Amino acid sequence: MATLTELDHRHLWHPFTQQRDWMRNKPLIIERAEGNYLIDVQGNRYLDAVSSLWTNVHGHRVPEIDQAIRDQLDKVAHSTLLGLSHPPAILLATRLVELAPDGLQRVFFSDNGSTSTEVALKMAFQYQQQIGQTKRTQFASLRDAYHGDTIGAVSVGSIDLFHQVYRPLLFEGLALPAPVQSGGEEEAACLERALTLLEAQADTLACLIVEPLVQGAAGMKMHSPYFLKTLLERARALGVLVAVDEVATGFGRTGTLFAVEQADFTPDFMCMAKGIAGGYLPLAATLTTEKVYEAFLAEPEAYKQFFHGHTFTGNPLACAAAMASLDLFDRNNSLAHASDIADEFTQGLHQVAALDSVRAVRQTGLMIGIDLAGPDGAPPAPGAYAGHAVAMAARPLGAILRPLGNTVVINPPLSFTLDQVDALIDITTRAIKQV
Ligand SMILES: *Cc1c(COP(=O)(O)O)cnc(C)c1O
């Protein structure tokens, strides 16, 4: 343990981390996992309350997924999709098309959430160019959107804290107002303003990209299916393509397999990553329609193909894990189970919402945000790191939480049991009270 700590401090640079602060503490080093628990090098067990960064679906070391990866290992670990094909990618693409909203028929694989949104943005741009809509060069997104960390994805993001420093590198876009909480007057006002802004600039827009129902990284900001549907339908009516970024919301997190189903709308692009392979391996997909696909068809010398591809695109091991994960949705009735545990959270969260140091609690399915309050009821000062303090307090109590600013986030695997929900509510309540 001492050696690992020393080597971590000497050589690793952790993501989204102030390393000076990191170096002041002993790292928690996870060695293995069992079901919904992570286990550190000293054998301590922690509920994985944020699904290993919102990826894990059926728990860890699931026998069926482990076996599917081993079986694929006995065939080939990696072969490219550039110039070749392989069965796991073909079969998974077919399966995703069956599961996605009607009309999404083409699957472009990549390997993480940022690439899945970059692919949608570049496809949308090139599509508009190739159908002669050459003035449609800009993108619209929601205020506080997060679509990944590569430069294109950051350009359509608008979380100032993450994105401000990179501003000079980014392309300009239109940020539309989005509510914090679904329903109510704030949402209605945001919607009206968003539609006005969209209409004013529609002729210049290639695509609107939206995290459907829950803006995760923004701190679990939520909107209603009505807000989503109205916005997406208006964009389409104005000739703007629509991309939904289901990287966080996909695979059962919001009550349906994909959040956009609740708006009964087929987008032009659907981006998936995090949960696609059950949280086991890096994999992503961007689905689109035949209409978009056909704009890229031409004789080779016309150079109209999509100029994009990542080395590990559609990796066979990851595709095999994804197929096994999708099988488990059926076998375990995962969506019905997720709905039961979401109800258990709703019950338990009443006690959290009643704490003096909690300003608001939001929940859509298994995606939960708890906004903390300072002693005066207002948001705590940023320097107080209140969310971080709650997450640290939860560790000795047996849960891994990762906050977003002053918002404590809960986003567990769909495989959580009712008892584990109760235990997590108890830990969260105690951690907030301590802090
Ligand atoms: C996490 C996330 C991304 C980025 O995914 P990476 O795999 O981290 O690149 C994009 N969009 C949304 C909505 C996300 O939550």
The ligand as a Gaussian input file, in Angstrom:
#p B3LYP/6-31G(d) Opt

LIG

0 1
 C      -19.514000      11.410000     -19.712000
 C      -20.241000      12.119000     -20.792000
 C      -19.638000      12.387000     -22.035000
 C      -18.189000      12.095000     -22.299000
 O      -17.889000      10.747000     -22.247000
 P      -16.343000      10.277000     -22.111000
 O      -16.412000       8.804000     -22.279000
 O      -15.909000      10.706000     -20.745000
 O      -15.584000      10.961000     -23.181000
 C      -20.407000      12.961000     -23.016000
 N      -21.696000      13.276000     -22.795000
 C      -22.305000      13.039000     -21.627000
 C      -23.752000      13.385000     -21.471000
 C      -21.598000      12.473000     -20.571000
 O      -22.190000      12.270000     -19.391000

